[in-house]
Amino acid sequence: NLELEPNDRLLVDMAGRYEYYSDFGSNLAGKLAIRYTFSPKFSIRGSVSNGYRAPALQQRYFSGIQTFRGSSQTVRVFNNESNITRAFHIPSLTAESAFNLSAGFTSRLSTSFSFTLDGYIIQLKNRIILSGIFDRIRDPQINVILVDYPGIDLVQFYTNAINTKTY
């Protein structure tokens, strides 16, 4: 992390981080933030950064079985590395990545009144979620995949399924 204040109006903050995961490779994440003070009463600021999150162990290897009392249906969550998950053509989990952009305006009009306005965009790619439920009774192809699991009615698994943007 490096913070510079080249004059009494400008502040520059830079940060970087290198990570290496034996299962997912390496990543270089960084941030650049700037604040410019027009006067003691008005400033603007902005930042841009990226992020990275490797899948947690429980997202990759969790499996479980649950039976619902009212319907007597059994749902199984197969782990992301199982043959059943591969039969659904779900690849191994990859890391989530993020891109962040923000800008803001600050004002201190008096000792008892200040005003701040900020905006941001956060974009997440390859977000890891628990899938929807796949029903072997409603889909004959799922029934074929689960032929060796006669007591399982419904199937779920963790997958990199969505990209999101937040404003």
N, C-alpha and C positions, 0 to 999 in steps of 0.2 A: 504494500500500500504506500502510495506517495501522495502527499498533500502539499501543494504549492500555493503561496500567496505572493505573486510577483509584485503586486502593489496593493494599496489599501482598498481597492474596488473589486479586484478579481481573486476568486478562490478556485483552484483546480484540484480535483481529487481523482486519482487514478488507482485502480486496484487490479490485481490479477491473481489467479490461482490455477495451478496445474494439478490435475488428479489422475491417478492411474488405478484402474480396477482390473484385476486379472481376468475377470469374465467379460468385461465390456470395453476394454481398451482405455484410451486416454482422452482427456478433455482439457481445454484451456478456456477458462471463464474469465471475463473481465468486466470492468466498470469504468466509465468516465462520467464525472459529474462536475458541473460548472455553476458558480454563482457570481453574478455581477451586481454590484451595489451602485445604483445611480446616485443615491443620496442617502443620508441616514434614515429617510422615510420609505424608500422604494428599492426593491431588489427583484431580480428574476433568477430563476435557477432551472437547470435541466440535467437529465442524466440518461445514459444509455448503458445497458448491461445485458449479459447473457448468462444463462444458468444451465445446470445439468444435474439430473438425479438418476442414479442407477436404481434398478428395481430392488426392493427390499427382499430379504430371504423369504419372508412369508408370502410375498406376491409370487415368487417363482416356485416355491415348493409346497405351499399350503394345499392340503386336500382334506375334505371332510364330508360327512354324510349326515343328513337331517331328514327326519320323517315328520310330516305334518299330520297332526291328529285328525282333524276334520275330514281331510281328503284321503288319508292313508297313502299319500304319494311320498316317495323318497327322492330327494335331490342329492346329487353328489357333485362336489366341486373337485374336479381333477386338477392336479398340479400342472403347471405350464410345461413341464418336461415329459409328461406321460404320453404313452402311445395313443390314448384316446384323444387327447388334445391335438396330436399330430394328425389323427384321422379327420379332424375338423379343419385341417389345413391352417392351424394357428401356429405361427413361428415362435421361437424362443423370444422372451421379452427383451426389448432393447431399452436403452435409457430414454427418459423424458428430457426434452430440451426446452428452454425458455428464452424469450427475447423480451426485454422490458425497455420502454421509452416513457419518460415523464418530463413534464415542464410545469413551472409554477411561477407565481407572482406573489410577493409579500409586501406588506405595507404596515408601517407603524406610524399612524397619524397623530397619536398622542401617547402619553405614558399610560393611559387607561384604555386605549382602543388600538387593536391591530387587526389586520385582514389578510387572509391567505386564500389563494385560489390555485388549485393544482389539477392537472389532468394527466392521465396515464393510459398506456396500452400495454397489456401483458399477453403475449402469445405463447401458448404451450403446445408442443408437438409431441406426438406419440404418448399421450397420457395413458397411464395404466389404470384400467378399471376392471371390475368383475363383470363378466359378460351378462347378457340377458339369459333367460332360461330356455333351453332347448328340450322339447317334449317328444319322447319316443313314440307316444301313442298317436300324436298328430302328424308325425313325419316318418314315413317308412324308411327313409335313408338313415335317420338317426337310430331307428330300431336295428338296422343291419350293423351299424357301428358298435352298438351296445349288446350284441348277441351274447357275449360272455359275461354280461352283468344283468341277469334276469331280475334282480330286485331293485334296480335303479330305473326310475321313471323319468327323471328330469336331470339335465346336465348343465353345469356352468364351469367357467375357467377364467383366469386372469389373462388379459390381453392388452396390447397397445392398440386402442380402438378409436380414440378421438383426438382431434385438435381443437383447441378453444382459444377465443380471444376475449379479453375482458377490457372494458373501457371505463 
